[in-house]
Amino acid sequence: MKLFLDFNPCKECKEMMLEFNSEEMIFADDETRAEISSRFLRHLTYNHTEVVKAVMDEVKAQKRSPEFDLYK
C-alpha cells in the first residue's frame, strides 16, 4: 500500500528527512536504516495527529474495497 500524505513537517521531521537523504544512510546497513525509519514513524505517530488520521481513513477505505479472488 502506498500512501501520499499532505502535512506540514516540523523542524524534527525536516532534520530526519535530511538524515534519510544523507550519504551515510544510503550506504548504511539494513538495521541502521530500519532504526531511523522506525524513529521517524514514531515521531509522526506521536506528534502529527493529521498523519495518523489520514492513515486510518485510508485503511478504512481499503477494507471497504471489494477483494477479488483471482485463483478460483
Buried (B, 14 or more C-beta within 10 A) or exposed (E): EEEEEEEEBEEEBEEBEEEEEEEEBEEBEEEEEEEBEEEBEEBBEEEBEEBEEBBEEBEEEEEEEEEEEEEE
